[in-house]
């Protein structure tokens, strides 16, 4: 009987758009290591910084930036993305050329791309990770969804971190009728684990996402928290070389936390105030926490998810400009998220990379 003892090398490359794409790659990278694969990480900006902090011993490669920028006003969101599209397209072509070189240089056996459209190769099995089979952009959703699906078809498989049937988390985002590409539903994945430990904070605020909206929300919440009675931990979501901590009255501020610290702090917190990003939602499912959402202005995907979960009686939300700290009381009338009992068969999933 032949025993396969080869340690295969897999490139894992998340998009640098907020930190969600990078953080949901953490359990994938750990699973690769657990199953005798050698991950190489690749990204740019804050996403690359985060993964380098989590995995300082792994090879890390620099990819070109998509130069994604948010408009200051939500109404200008699509126009801003359209303005930036030439830079994004150029970055996709540059990263495609780089990946072609890396396949040979690092003897890659496979590729896992989380929403990086140019990280793909015809020479090795390539996987696209996304919860957005449909891309919400308002009246142009049909067009952006078709474009996105066009790129997904270039990959060997598409891994969707949601359940195939109901109940599910992402609804229309993660489900299409009669797809002409191979989809594998993983169920929600998260780097977090639930712990039965004493509650230390009444409220945990965790910020993320591109500028300038992250800063706008930080300023607003700092003002609103002056009217909050209770212990608060506030993670600003700013990746810097050193972690900084500051205590102002009953609020403890951190610029960032690593995964282990975040897991501990989530478990120590009674309620979470955050964006309605999909990776955050998956973390909250694993932790079974009550929360309140403030979607990023202009980001249709986050608004859709927030509206879906509020309609289902799970988590309430408010628009950024309209939010006040008293809105948090509404969370008492919602169920909060509960754990989806799904198990990822990583060994079977990674069999794709043994075809080379």
Beta strands, then each sheet from edge to edge (+ up, - down):
strand 1: 9-14
strand 2: 38-43
strand 3: 60-62
strand 4: 110-114
strand 5: 125-129
strand 6: 157-160
strand 7: 183-185
strand 8: 203-206
strand 9: 232-235
strand 10: 245-248
strand 11: 251-254
strand 12: 271-274
strand 13: 290-293
strand 14: 316-317
sheet 1: 3+ 2+ 1+ 4+ 5+ 6+ 7+
sheet 2: 10+ 11- 9- 8- 12- 13- 14-
end
